[in-house]
Amino acid sequence: MLRSRNVLTHLLLTLGVVLTVLLAVPAAPAHAATFSGSLAQGVAAIPTAAENNAGYDRALFPHWVDANGDCQNTRAEVLIAEADAAVTYTSSSKCTVATGKWFSYYDRATWTNAADIDIDHMVPLAEAWGSGAKGWTTARRQAYANDLGDSRTLVGVTDNVNQAKSDQDPATWLPTYDKCRYVAEWVAVKIRWGLTADSAEKSVLNSYASSCSNTITVTTA
């Protein structure tokens, strides 16, 4: 009987050690999904749905925030990242960019004054709202509006070209140059953020997918 008790005690102690070890091992972190494929496959990966912009307000997407607390907001971060020459600032605090050198691929223009550059949301905020962001939390909309995790989401372009684009999708607006690049970047952003495309938009995307050789690799947000 004593031996049986000793065996039972040993087993319980062993199980306790094993359980302690298992609980001490941290759970594997969740990994974001990655899409990689041709432009045609990318277009196919975007769900087709009617766009509904009811209730849209730009203020629903808090943007140009200073996420890392270094005094440079999202606009400044993009200007610095995309500059082809050293930037200067409007003050010694280095919060706001004054000059540098930027190439706007939409119109193939080069600018040295930061005031001539707008930071374009590749998929405009209103388009995002009508394509799925309406159901997001404010925190996710803020993350979208300030996405520095993928350089295709935000792009520095000539200010009046960005204003001409406004909130249009590729069914009604495309840049003068590099249309294949633009369509591929548009598709990448839609995949990254799980947005939909309406039928007219899908038709144009598919027409470029049949003639453009771009491939897409993107991590979902």
N, CA, C and O of each residue as an XYZ file, in Angstrom:
884
protein
N       0.835     -1.213      0.000
C       0.000      0.000      0.000
C       0.865      1.258      0.000
O       0.589      2.219     -0.718
N       1.943      1.231      0.840
C       2.838      2.387      0.913
C       3.501      2.647     -0.426
O       3.649      3.790     -0.858
N       3.905      1.532     -1.090
C       4.538      1.680     -2.394
C       3.577      2.300     -3.406
O       3.965      3.148     -4.209
N       2.329      1.866     -3.354
C       1.318      2.402     -4.280
C       1.129      3.896     -4.079
O       0.986      4.661     -5.033
N       1.133      4.298     -2.783
C       0.984      5.726     -2.492
C       2.181      6.525     -3.020
O       2.029      7.624     -3.554
N       3.384      5.938     -2.854
C       4.578      6.626     -3.331
C       4.560      6.807     -4.855
O       4.936      7.855     -5.380
N       4.110      5.749     -5.546
C       4.009      5.817     -7.003
C       3.010      6.887     -7.418
O       3.253      7.675     -8.332
N       1.854      6.891     -6.702
C       0.819      7.876     -7.028
C       1.322      9.291     -6.780
O       1.069     10.194     -7.577
N       2.034      9.481     -5.676
C       2.589     10.796     -5.353
C       3.583     11.241     -6.415
O       3.584     12.402     -6.822
N       4.419     10.331     -6.857
C       5.410     10.637     -7.882
C       4.748     11.057     -9.202
O       5.179     11.994     -9.874
N       3.684     10.321     -9.540
C       2.964     10.652    -10.778
C       2.338     12.035    -10.709
O       2.379     12.801    -11.671
N       1.751     12.343     -9.543
C       1.110     13.651     -9.375
C       2.136     14.778     -9.441
O       1.890     15.826    -10.037
N       3.292     14.543     -8.819
C       4.347     15.552     -8.867
C       4.841     15.763    -10.289
O       5.082     16.895    -10.707
N       4.992     14.664    -11.036
C       5.448     14.749    -12.425
C       4.454     15.518    -13.277
O       4.829     16.370    -14.082
N       3.171     15.201    -13.085
C       2.133     15.909    -13.846
C       2.127     17.395    -13.508
O       1.904     18.245    -14.370
N       2.378     17.691    -12.220
C       2.420     19.089    -11.811
C       3.548     19.844    -12.470
O       3.377     20.989    -12.888
N       4.719     19.199    -12.567
C       5.863     19.831    -13.226
C       5.576     20.073    -14.694
O       5.864     21.148    -15.220
N       5.002     19.064    -15.363
C       4.678     19.187    -16.780
C       3.691     20.315    -17.017
O       3.849     21.110    -17.943
N       2.656     20.379    -16.158
C       1.644     21.424    -16.303
C       2.259     22.803    -16.103
O       1.929     23.750    -16.817
N       3.168     22.908    -15.112
C       3.822     24.195    -14.858
C       4.642     24.650    -16.061
O       4.619     25.823    -16.436
N       5.368     23.702    -16.660
C       6.183     24.013    -17.833
C       5.308     24.465    -18.993
O       5.621     25.440    -19.675
N       4.203     23.744    -19.213
C       3.315     24.104    -20.318
C       2.726     25.482    -20.139
O       2.624     26.249    -21.097
N       2.333     25.807    -18.903
C       1.744     27.119    -18.649
C       2.773     28.234    -18.769
O       2.436     29.376    -19.079
N       4.034     27.887    -18.520
C       5.090     28.904    -18.583
C       5.483     29.251    -20.005
O       6.059     30.312    -20.244
N       5.179     28.364    -20.964
C       5.533     28.619    -22.354
C       4.548     29.611    -22.948
O       3.350     29.327    -22.968
N       4.998     30.760    -23.430
C       4.077     31.759    -23.981
C       3.415     31.263    -25.254
O       4.008     30.529    -26.044
N       2.183     31.681    -25.428
C       1.457     31.289    -26.636
C       2.129     31.909    -27.846
O       2.642     33.025    -27.770
N       2.128     31.196    -28.956
C       2.729     31.717    -30.185
C       1.955     32.940    -30.640
O       0.724     32.915    -30.648
N       2.639     34.006    -31.017
C       1.947     35.222    -31.444
C       1.172     34.992    -32.731
O       1.571     34.210    -33.595
N       0.055     35.695    -32.832
C      -0.740     35.590    -34.056
C       0.003     36.302    -35.180
O       0.541     37.392    -34.988
N       0.026     35.685    -36.339
C       0.719     36.282    -37.478
C      -0.300     36.769    -38.505
O      -1.261     36.068    -38.824
N      -0.079     37.970    -39.014
C      -0.965     38.493    -40.039
C      -0.800     37.666    -41.309
O       0.274     37.132    -41.588
N      -1.871     37.574    -42.058
C      -1.838     36.807    -43.297
C      -1.112     37.603    -44.373
O      -1.145     38.833    -44.387
N      -0.466     36.888    -45.261
C       0.225     37.530    -46.378
C      -0.344     37.017    -47.687
O      -0.489     35.812    -47.893
N      -0.664     37.960    -48.571
C      -1.124     37.603    -49.915
C       0.032     37.816    -50.873
O       0.738     38.821    -50.791
N       0.224     36.874    -51.780
C       1.230     37.031    -52.826
C       0.698     36.393    -54.093
O       0.310     35.225    -54.095
N       0.681     37.159    -55.168
C       0.176     36.620    -56.421
C       0.206     37.652    -57.527
O       0.708     38.761    -57.347
N      -0.327     37.281    -58.657
C      -0.388     38.194    -59.800
C      -1.430     39.281    -59.546
O      -2.247     39.173    -58.632
N      -1.389     40.313    -60.358
C      -2.382     41.374    -60.238
C      -3.783     40.810    -60.447
O      -4.719     41.187    -59.742
N      -3.928     39.918    -61.406
C      -5.245     39.307    -61.656
C      -5.733     38.541    -60.425
O      -6.909     38.615    -60.070
N      -4.833     37.812    -59.781
C      -5.212     37.084    -58.568
C      -5.554     38.051    -57.442
O      -6.441     37.789    -56.630
N      -4.843     39.167    -57.405
C      -5.141     40.169    -56.394
C      -6.522     40.769    -56.568
O      -7.264     40.933    -55.600
N      -6.863     41.095    -57.805
C      -8.196     41.641    -58.079
C      -9.263     40.622    -57.695
O     -10.287     40.977    -57.111
N      -9.022     39.368    -58.021
C      -9.983     38.314    -57.698
C     -10.156     38.144    -56.196
O     -11.212     37.707    -55.737
N      -9.124     38.487    -55.428
C      -9.176     38.316    -53.973
C     -10.006     39.400    -53.286
O     -10.349     39.266    -52.111
N     -10.327     40.464    -54.006
C     -11.133     41.542    -53.421
C     -12.611     41.215    -53.601
O     -13.056     41.035    -54.734
N     -13.384     41.132    -52.523
C     -14.811     40.839    -52.658
C     -15.532     41.952    -53.424
O     -15.200     43.130    -53.288
N     -16.509     41.566    -54.219
C     -17.308     42.551    -54.957
C     -18.550     42.887    -54.150
O     -19.283     41.994    -53.726
N     -18.784     44.173    -53.940
C     -19.956     44.610    -53.177
C     -20.289     46.040    -53.570
O     -19.409     46.823    -53.926
N     -21.560     46.365    -53.500
C     -21.993     47.730    -53.792
C     -21.391     48.673    -52.758
O     -21.256     48.324    -51.586
N     -21.032     49.871    -53.209
C     -20.436     50.848    -52.311
C     -21.517     51.693    -51.662
O     -22.448     52.143    -52.330
N     -21.392     51.907    -50.365
C     -22.375     52.696    -49.622
C     -21.647     53.753    -48.801
O     -21.050     53.445    -47.769
N     -21.699     55.000    -49.263
C     -20.992     56.084    -48.585
C     -21.852     56.856    -47.591
O     -21.412     57.873    -47.055
N     -23.070     56.386    -47.340
C     -23.963     57.080    -46.413
C     -23.294     57.231    -45.047
O     -22.729     56.281    -44.506
N     -23.373     58.449    -44.505
C     -22.833     58.700    -43.173
C     -21.368     59.067    -43.145
O     -20.815     59.293    -42.069
N     -20.714     59.133    -44.309
C     -19.283     59.437    -44.323
C     -18.995     60.847    -43.847
O     -19.698     61.797    -44.192
N     -17.947     60.963    -43.048
C     -17.409     62.253    -42.615
C     -15.910     62.058    -42.446
O     -15.475     61.102    -41.804
N     -15.124     62.955    -43.016
C     -13.669     62.818    -42.947
C     -13.175     62.743    -41.507
O     -12.158     62.109    -41.223
N     -13.904     63.398    -40.597
C     -13.504     63.404    -39.197
C     -13.601     62.021    -38.555
O     -13.068     61.805    -37.467
N     -14.277     61.086    -39.220
C     -14.385     59.723    -38.701
C     -13.076     58.952    -38.853
O     -12.928     57.852    -38.319
N     -12.125     59.540    -39.589
C     -10.802     58.952    -39.784
C      -9.749     59.903    -39.195
O      -9.167     60.689    -39.942
N      -9.491     59.859    -37.905
C      -8.479     60.759    -37.345
C      -7.149     60.557    -38.071
O      -6.587     59.461    -38.062
N      -6.656     61.615    -38.692
C      -5.451     61.434    -39.494
C      -4.404     62.499    -39.196
O      -4.675     63.525    -38.571
N      -3.211     62.212    -39.666
C      -2.021     62.999    -39.405
C      -1.767     63.088    -37.898
O      -1.547     64.165    -37.345
N      -1.803     61.935    -37.267
C      -1.492     61.856    -35.846
C       0.014     61.668    -35.661
O       0.729     61.316    -36.599
N       0.473     61.905    -34.456
C       1.882     61.666    -34.113
C       1.929     60.383    -33.289
O       1.966     60.426    -32.059
N       1.928     59.252    -33.969
C       1.771     57.962    -33.301
C       2.921     57.619    -32.364
O       2.702     56.988    -31.330
N       4.142     58.020    -32.704
C       5.285     57.635    -31.870
C       5.773     58.758    -30.954
O       6.795     58.623    -30.282
N       5.035     59.858    -30.936
C       5.337     60.932    -29.993
C       6.633     61.675    -30.234
O       7.208     62.237    -29.302
N       7.106     61.688    -31.485
C       8.366     62.379    -31.774
C       8.140     63.777    -32.340
O       9.087     64.427    -32.782
N       6.904     64.237    -32.329
C       6.432     65.548    -32.793
C       6.218     65.597    -34.303
O       5.645     66.562    -34.810
N       6.667     64.577    -35.028
C       6.426     64.519    -36.468
C       5.162     63.702    -36.722
O       5.102     62.524    -36.371
N       4.143     64.331    -37.338
C       2.911     63.605    -37.599
C       3.062     62.725    -38.837
O       4.130     62.680    -39.448
N       2.001     62.035    -39.198
C       2.068     61.091    -40.314
C       2.489     61.769    -41.607
O       3.284     61.210    -42.364
N       1.977     62.953    -41.873
C       2.372     63.677    -43.092
C       3.890     63.883    -43.116
O       4.541     63.622    -44.128
N       4.440     64.346    -42.011
C       5.883     64.584    -41.949
C       6.659     63.284    -42.118
O       7.683     63.258    -42.801
N       6.184     62.214    -41.506
C       6.867     60.917    -41.603
C       6.928     60.444    -43.060
O       7.951     59.922    -43.503
N       5.835     60.626    -43.799
C       5.814     60.199    -45.201
C       6.737     61.082    -46.041
O       7.470     60.582    -46.895
N       6.701     62.381    -45.799
C       7.580     63.289    -46.541
C       9.048     62.912    -46.328
O       9.836     62.913    -47.274
N       9.409     62.596    -45.102
C      10.795     62.222    -44.796
C      11.142     60.899    -45.468
O      12.218     60.756    -46.049
N      10.227     59.927    -45.389
C      10.493     58.600    -45.953
C      10.623     58.629    -47.467
O      11.405     57.868    -48.038
N       9.859     59.508    -48.126
C       9.838     59.515    -49.587
C      10.793     60.539    -50.203
O      10.924     60.599    -51.425
N      11.443     61.323    -49.397
C      12.327     62.364    -49.929
C      13.537     61.756    -50.630
O      14.144     60.804    -50.139
N      13.874     62.318    -51.779
C      15.041     61.876    -52.547
C      16.287     62.701    -52.215
O      17.348     62.490    -52.801
N      16.157     63.635    -51.280
C      17.284     64.448    -50.824
C      17.019     64.822    -49.374
O      15.886     64.725    -48.901
N      18.048     65.246    -48.675
C      17.894     65.612    -47.273
C      16.821     66.694    -47.113
O      16.763     67.646    -47.891
N      15.980     66.532    -46.097
C      14.920     67.503    -45.870
C      15.388     68.574    -44.895
O      16.313     68.363    -44.110
N      14.731     69.723    -44.961
C      14.908     70.762    -43.949
C      13.567     70.933    -43.253
O      12.533     70.452    -43.716
N      13.619     71.634    -42.126
C      12.414     71.779    -41.311
C      12.073     73.249    -41.106
O      12.901     74.135    -41.320
N      10.850     73.481    -40.692
C      10.403     74.863    -40.498
C      10.915     75.458    -39.193
O      10.855     76.673    -39.002
N      11.421     74.609    -38.285
C      11.952     75.104    -37.011
C      12.979     74.119    -36.471
O      13.133     73.017    -36.999
N      13.669     74.517    -35.432
C      14.706     73.665    -34.840
C      14.131     72.425    -34.164
O      14.866     71.475    -33.893
N      12.843     72.420    -33.890
C      12.219     71.247    -33.268
C      12.072     70.090    -34.256
O      11.831     68.952    -33.854
N      12.216     70.384    -35.541
C      12.151     69.379    -36.614
C      10.821     68.617    -36.629
O      10.781     67.410    -36.868
N       9.763     69.336    -36.375
C       8.433     68.713    -36.395
C       7.794     68.769    -37.778
O       7.123     67.824    -38.193
N       7.998     69.865    -38.485
C       7.340     70.091    -39.769
C       8.373     70.233    -40.880
O       9.326     71.002    -40.755
N       8.181     69.491    -41.961
C       9.121     69.504    -43.081
C       8.896     70.748    -43.942
O       7.760     71.121    -44.237
N       9.999     71.377    -44.336
C       9.916     72.578    -45.185
C      10.324     72.288    -46.619
O       9.576     72.588    -47.550
N      11.495     71.710    -46.805
C      11.990     71.459    -48.163
C      12.638     70.076    -48.251
O      12.914     69.429    -47.242
N      12.869     69.654    -49.480
C      13.491     68.363    -49.749
C      13.436     68.151    -51.257
O      13.592     69.098    -52.027
N      13.218     66.930    -51.668
C      13.036     66.641    -53.088
C      12.119     65.439    -53.209
O      12.406     64.367    -52.677
N      11.004     65.629    -53.917
C      10.006     64.565    -54.038
C       9.582     64.379    -55.487
O       9.422     65.346    -56.231
N       9.406     63.131    -55.873
C       8.943     62.794    -57.221
C       7.513     62.294    -57.128
O       7.233     61.311    -56.442
N       6.611     62.975    -57.820
C       5.199     62.594    -57.864
C       4.978     61.705    -59.081
O       4.949     62.195    -60.210
N       4.823     60.407    -58.861
C       4.749     59.524    -60.031
C       3.440     59.649    -60.797
O       3.376     59.240    -61.957
N       2.399     60.200    -60.190
C       1.126     60.370    -60.892
C       1.297     61.251    -62.132
O       0.702     60.983    -63.175
N       2.114     62.305    -62.011
C       2.310     63.248    -63.121
C       3.783     63.412    -63.487
O       4.127     64.243    -64.327
N       4.655     62.618    -62.855
C       6.103     62.643    -63.093
C       6.694     64.045    -62.914
O       7.519     64.504    -63.703
N       6.246     64.695    -61.862
C       6.765     66.030    -61.528
C       7.635     65.922    -60.275
O       7.386     65.093    -59.400
N       8.653     66.771    -60.206
C       9.548     66.815    -59.053
C       9.375     68.142    -58.330
O       9.278     69.196    -58.958
N       9.337     68.079    -56.990
C       9.115     69.272    -56.188
C      10.146     69.354    -55.072
O      10.633     68.335    -54.583
N      10.473     70.576    -54.676
C      11.421     70.773    -53.580
C      10.784     71.472    -52.384
O      11.372     71.515    -51.303
N       9.594     72.015    -52.571
C       8.866     72.677    -51.484
C       7.801     71.718    -50.970
O       6.932     71.293    -51.732
N       7.859     71.373    -49.692
C       6.902     70.416    -49.132
C       5.457     70.878    -49.289
O       4.542     70.056    -49.337
N       5.252     72.183    -49.367
C       3.902     72.710    -49.516
C       3.264     72.304    -50.841
O       2.041     72.348    -50.978
N       4.076     71.913    -51.813
C       3.555     71.497    -53.118
C       3.155     70.019    -53.141
O       2.627     69.528    -54.139
N       3.408     69.321    -52.042
C       3.123     67.888    -51.965
C       1.943     67.612    -51.048
O       1.914     68.069    -49.906
N       0.978     66.869    -51.547
C      -0.099     66.317    -50.725
C       0.223     64.858    -50.439
O       0.834     64.180    -51.266
N      -0.181     64.380    -49.286
C      -0.058     62.960    -48.995
C      -1.398     62.319    -49.339
O      -2.398     62.505    -48.646
N      -1.384     61.570    -50.417
C      -2.610     60.944    -50.930
C      -2.869     59.619    -50.238
O      -1.975     58.779    -50.136
N      -4.095     59.432    -49.763
C      -4.526     58.103    -49.356
C      -4.828     57.356    -50.651
O      -5.802     57.661    -51.340
N      -3.986     56.373    -50.976
C      -4.151     55.648    -52.238
C      -5.614     55.272    -52.448
O      -6.190     55.576    -53.493
N      -6.208     54.619    -51.471
C      -7.656     54.397    -51.471
C      -8.232     55.481    -50.569
O      -8.071     55.416    -49.350
N      -8.903     56.476    -51.146
C      -9.366     57.627    -50.375
C     -10.237     57.238    -49.182
O     -10.847     56.169    -49.161
N     -10.282     58.119    -48.204
C     -11.030     57.821    -46.984
C     -12.508     57.554    -47.276
O     -13.096     56.631    -46.714
N     -13.102     58.357    -48.149
C     -14.515     58.150    -48.478
C     -14.719     56.809    -49.174
O     -15.701     56.111    -48.921
N     -13.778     56.455    -50.056
C     -13.845     55.162    -50.739
C     -13.701     54.019    -49.745
O     -14.408     53.015    -49.835
N     -12.790     54.174    -48.805
C     -12.607     53.142    -47.778
C     -13.876     52.991    -46.938
O     -14.294     51.877    -46.625
N     -14.479     54.119    -46.578
C     -15.709     54.091    -45.775
C     -16.792     53.284    -46.488
O     -17.427     52.415    -45.891
N     -16.992     53.579    -47.755
C     -18.040     52.896    -48.503
C     -17.711     51.472    -48.876
O     -18.582     50.719    -49.311
N     -16.435     51.093    -48.704
C     -15.992     49.748    -49.080
C     -15.732     48.847    -47.877
O     -15.130     47.781    -48.004
N     -16.194     49.288    -46.708
C     -16.059     48.423    -45.533
C     -15.676     49.124    -44.254
O     -15.986     48.626    -43.172
N     -15.004     50.275    -44.338
C     -14.535     50.946    -43.126
C     -15.662     51.520    -42.288
O     -15.468     51.869    -41.124
N     -16.845     51.616    -42.889
C     -18.008     52.097    -42.140
C     -18.251     51.239    -40.907
O     -18.719     51.736    -39.883
N     -17.936     49.964    -41.001
C     -18.160     49.044    -39.886
C     -16.983     48.907    -38.939
O     -17.040     48.113    -37.999
N     -15.913     49.666    -39.166
C     -14.732     49.575    -38.312
C     -14.891     50.408    -37.053
O     -15.773     51.262    -36.961
N     -14.020     50.144    -36.083
C     -13.905     51.009    -34.922
C     -13.146     52.277    -35.321
O     -12.456     52.306    -36.340
N     -13.284     53.313    -34.511
C     -12.530     54.543    -34.781
C     -11.036     54.272    -34.740
O     -10.277     54.860    -35.510
N     -10.610     53.390    -33.851
C      -9.179     53.078    -33.738
C      -8.652     52.455    -35.026
O      -7.540     52.767    -35.452
N      -9.440     51.576    -35.652
C      -8.992     50.960    -36.903
C      -9.001     51.986    -38.039
O      -8.119     51.974    -38.897
N      -9.992     52.864    -38.040
C     -10.007     53.911    -39.077
C      -8.808     54.843    -38.914
O      -8.231     55.295    -39.902
N      -8.440     55.126    -37.680
C      -7.249     55.949    -37.456
C      -6.000     55.225    -37.942
O      -5.121     55.830    -38.556
N      -5.927     53.928    -37.663
C      -4.774     53.144    -38.116
C      -4.683     53.165    -39.637
O      -3.593     53.266    -40.201
N      -5.827     53.069    -40.292
C      -5.852     53.112    -41.759
C      -5.384     54.470    -42.281
O      -4.557     54.544    -43.190
N      -5.911     55.525    -41.705
C      -5.613     56.878    -42.183
C      -4.163     57.276    -41.945
O      -3.677     58.241    -42.536
N      -3.468     56.535    -41.081
C      -2.078     56.860    -40.743
C      -1.161     55.660    -40.956
O      -0.168     55.501    -40.247
N      -1.488     54.828    -41.920
C      -0.772     53.566    -42.122
C       0.646     53.787    -42.655
O       0.844     54.101    -43.828
N       1.628     53.614    -41.763
C       3.028     53.705    -42.168
C       3.644     52.318    -42.320
O       4.843     52.183    -42.562
N       2.814     51.295    -42.176
C       3.306     49.925    -42.257
C       3.424     49.395    -43.669
O       4.029     48.345    -43.888
N       2.857     50.104    -44.629
C       2.953     49.716    -46.039
C       3.008     51.000    -46.845
O       2.070     51.797    -46.822
N       4.104     51.199    -47.557
C       4.338     52.463    -48.258
C       3.325     52.738    -49.361
O       3.272     53.850    -49.886
N       2.521     51.741    -49.720
C       1.544     51.955    -50.794
C       0.276     52.641    -50.302
O      -0.474     53.186    -51.112
N       0.021     52.628    -49.016
C      -1.214     53.219    -48.490
C      -1.200     54.729    -48.606
O      -2.220     55.336    -48.931
N      -0.053     55.344    -48.343
C       0.094     56.793    -48.369
C       1.217     57.155    -49.331
O       2.305     56.584    -49.263
N       0.957     58.102    -50.224
C       1.965     58.444    -51.231
C       1.974     59.953    -51.459
O       0.923     60.580    -51.595
N       3.174     60.524    -51.497
C       3.309     61.957    -51.737
C       3.176     62.268    -53.217
O       3.891     61.701    -54.043
N       2.257     63.174    -53.556
C       2.016     63.530    -54.960
C       1.763     65.029    -55.082
O       1.516     65.716    -54.090
N       1.829     65.517    -56.308
C       1.549     66.926    -56.577
C       0.177     67.302    -56.016
O      -0.804     66.592    -56.242
N       0.107     68.417    -55.286
C      -1.114     68.752    -54.566
C      -2.357     68.873    -55.449
O      -3.411     68.338    -55.106
N      -2.242     69.577    -56.595
C      -3.442     69.760    -57.410
C      -3.867     68.469    -58.116
O      -5.037     68.306    -58.460
N      -2.914     67.547    -58.332
C      -3.270     66.247    -58.908
C      -4.068     65.434    -57.883
O      -5.052     64.777    -58.223
N      -3.630     65.490    -56.643
C      -4.355     64.796    -55.586
C      -5.758     65.369    -55.427
O      -6.719     64.634    -55.204
N      -5.861     66.680    -55.545
C      -7.170     67.326    -55.411
C      -8.079     66.962    -56.580
O      -9.294     66.864    -56.411
N      -7.501     66.762    -57.762
C      -8.297     66.346    -58.920
C      -8.805     64.915    -58.730
O      -9.926     64.592    -59.121
N      -7.985     64.074    -58.137
C      -8.395     62.701    -57.853
C      -9.525     62.688    -56.835
O     -10.512     61.972    -57.004
N      -9.380     63.482    -55.776
C     -10.377     63.573    -54.711
C     -10.660     62.179    -54.142
O      -9.737     61.479    -53.726
N     -11.942     61.774    -54.125
C     -12.289     60.467    -53.554
C     -12.680     59.450    -54.625
O     -13.405     58.497    -54.340
N     -12.203     59.649    -55.858
C     -12.579     58.766    -56.963
C     -11.792     57.449    -56.949
O     -10.644     57.387    -56.507
N     -12.449     56.412    -57.447
C     -11.761     55.125    -57.601
C     -11.322     54.978    -59.066
O     -11.629     55.848    -59.880
N     -10.616     53.905    -59.416
C     -10.081     53.772    -60.786
C     -11.135     53.728    -61.893
O     -10.790     53.866    -63.066
N     -12.392     53.542    -61.552
C     -13.433     53.548    -62.579
C     -13.619     54.941    -63.171
O     -14.091     55.088    -64.298
N     -13.239     55.974    -62.392
C     -13.441     57.338    -62.872
C     -12.181     58.180    -62.862
O     -12.175     59.288    -63.399
N     -11.089     57.664    -62.245
C      -9.851     58.443    -62.237
C      -8.635     57.523    -62.178
O      -8.577     56.580    -61.389
N      -7.664     57.831    -63.044
C      -6.359     57.168    -63.036
C      -5.304     58.224    -63.308
O      -5.597     59.208    -63.988
N      -4.095     58.061    -62.808
C      -3.047     59.051    -63.072
C      -2.641     59.045    -64.542
O      -2.919     58.091    -65.269
N      -1.995     60.099    -64.964
C      -1.544     60.201    -66.352
C      -0.511     59.140    -66.684
O      -0.502     58.592    -67.786
N       0.358     58.853    -65.725
C       1.461     57.911    -65.946
C       1.378     56.719    -64.991
O       0.675     56.752    -63.982
N       2.112     55.679    -65.340
C       2.299     54.522    -64.454
C       0.982     53.946    -63.932
O       0.818     53.698    -62.738
N       0.063     53.743    -64.853
C      -1.251     53.234    -64.460
C      -1.182     51.817    -63.889
O      -1.919     51.484    -62.961
N      -0.299     50.987    -64.441
C      -0.174     49.625    -63.914
C       0.287     49.654    -62.458
O      -0.233     48.919    -61.619
N       1.250     50.496    -62.172
C       1.719     50.625    -60.785
C       0.583     51.096    -59.893
O       0.378     50.559    -58.804
N      -0.152     52.098    -60.351
C      -1.244     52.662    -59.553
C      -2.299     51.608    -59.248
O      -2.729     51.469    -58.103
N      -2.712     50.874    -60.256
C      -3.739     49.845    -60.054
C      -3.234     48.767    -59.101
O      -3.979     48.309    -58.235
N      -1.979     48.360    -59.253
C      -1.412     47.341    -58.365
C      -1.372     47.833    -56.927
O      -1.650     47.069    -56.002
N      -1.030     49.095    -56.729
C      -0.978     49.640    -55.373
C      -2.387     49.783    -54.799
O      -2.597     49.544    -53.610
N      -3.330     50.162    -55.614
C      -4.726     50.260    -55.180
C      -5.210     48.880    -54.702
O      -5.809     48.757    -53.633
N      -4.944     47.865    -55.500
C      -5.368     46.504    -55.156
C      -4.680     46.038    -53.875
O      -5.311     45.407    -53.027
N      -3.398     46.343    -53.731
C      -2.661     45.941    -52.527
C      -3.275     46.546    -51.273
O      -3.408     45.869    -50.254
N      -3.651     47.825    -51.346
C      -4.247     48.487    -50.182
C      -5.612     47.886    -49.859
O      -5.949     47.691    -48.691
N      -6.384     47.598    -50.881
C      -7.707     47.001    -50.630
C      -7.565     45.627    -49.968
O      -8.332     45.283    -49.069
N      -6.581     44.848    -50.419
C      -6.349     43.536    -49.809
C      -5.839     43.709    -48.380
O      -6.305     43.026    -47.469
N      -4.901     44.604    -48.184
C      -4.303     44.808    -46.864
C      -5.360     45.119    -45.814
O      -5.284     44.640    -44.682
N      -6.342     45.921    -46.197
C      -7.338     46.370    -45.228
C      -8.690     45.665    -45.360
O      -9.658     46.058    -44.708
N      -8.761     44.649    -46.183
C      -9.987     43.860    -46.291
C     -11.169     44.626    -46.849
O     -12.306     44.414    -46.428
N     -10.907     45.514    -47.793
C     -11.963     46.333    -48.381
C     -12.556     45.658    -49.615
O     -11.936     44.776    -50.209
N     -13.746     46.075    -49.989
C     -14.432     45.529    -51.150
C     -14.263     46.452    -52.352
O     -13.669     47.524    -52.241
N     -14.786     46.034    -53.493
C     -14.793     46.864    -54.708
C     -16.155     46.726    -55.369
O     -16.720     45.633    -55.411
N     -16.682     47.827    -55.883
C     -17.963     47.726    -56.578
C     -17.744     47.204    -57.995
O     -16.603     47.065    -58.436
N     -18.811     46.921    -58.698
C     -18.696     46.244    -59.994
C     -17.980     47.089    -61.041
O     -17.194     46.556    -61.824
N     -18.240     48.407    -61.071
C     -17.564     49.276    -62.049
C     -16.063     49.330    -61.774
O     -15.250     49.265    -62.695
N     -15.719     49.445    -60.531
C     -14.308     49.460    -60.118
C     -13.639     48.137    -60.470
O     -12.528     48.118    -60.999
N     -14.319     47.033    -60.174
C     -13.769     45.708    -60.455
C     -13.512     45.528    -61.952
O     -12.511     44.935    -62.354
N     -14.426     46.046    -62.766
C     -14.291     45.918    -64.213
C     -13.006     46.585    -64.707
O     -12.273     46.015    -65.515
N     -12.739     47.801    -64.213
C     -11.526     48.519    -64.613
C     -10.283     47.816    -64.074
O      -9.286     47.688    -64.784
N     -10.337     47.368    -62.847
C      -9.195     46.653    -62.268
C      -8.880     45.405    -63.073
O      -7.715     45.105    -63.334
N      -9.908     44.684    -63.461
C      -9.705     43.469    -64.262
C      -9.128     43.786    -65.640
O      -8.315     43.023    -66.162
N      -9.539     44.892    -66.222
C      -9.026     45.240    -67.551
C      -7.529     45.526    -67.490
O      -6.794     45.187    -68.418
N      -7.074     46.147    -66.403
C      -5.636     46.388    -66.251
C      -4.904     45.120    -65.844
O      -3.755     44.913    -66.233
N      -5.557     44.278    -65.070
C      -4.928     43.023    -64.656
C      -4.606     42.142    -65.853
O      -3.662     41.352    -65.814
N      -5.393     42.277    -66.923
C      -5.168     41.451    -68.113
C      -3.997     41.946    -68.956
O      -3.478     41.211    -69.797
N      -3.579     43.200    -68.728
C      -2.501     43.759    -69.547
C      -1.269     44.171    -68.746
O      -0.220     44.450    -69.328
N      -1.381     44.211    -67.427
C      -0.253     44.602    -66.583
C       0.383     43.361    -65.960
O      -0.322     42.440    -65.549
N       1.689     43.338    -65.893
C       2.405     42.159    -65.395
C       2.748     42.240    -63.912
O       3.456     41.379    -63.390
N       2.247     43.277    -63.227
C       2.594     43.470    -61.819
C       2.234     42.274    -60.947
O       1.227     41.603    -61.172
N       3.061     42.024    -59.964
C       2.722     41.049    -58.928
C       2.527     41.791    -57.616
O       3.016     42.908    -57.445
N       1.813     41.167    -56.697
C       1.477     41.826    -55.433
C       1.859     40.938    -54.269
O       1.530     39.752    -54.243
N       2.549     41.513    -53.316
C       2.789     40.850    -52.036
C       2.398     41.854    -50.960
O       2.926     42.965    -50.925
N       1.486     41.471    -50.094
C       0.986     42.407    -49.088
C       0.585     41.657    -47.826
O       0.051     40.549    -47.891
N       0.845     42.266    -46.692
C       0.458     41.703    -45.399
C      -0.790     42.405    -44.920
O      -0.865     43.633    -44.959
N      -1.768     41.647    -44.469
C      -3.025     42.237    -44.029
C      -2.833     42.966    -42.717
O      -2.019     42.575    -41.880
N      -3.596     44.032    -42.554
C      -3.487     44.868    -41.353
C      -4.432     44.361    -40.267
O      -4.485     44.934    -39.178
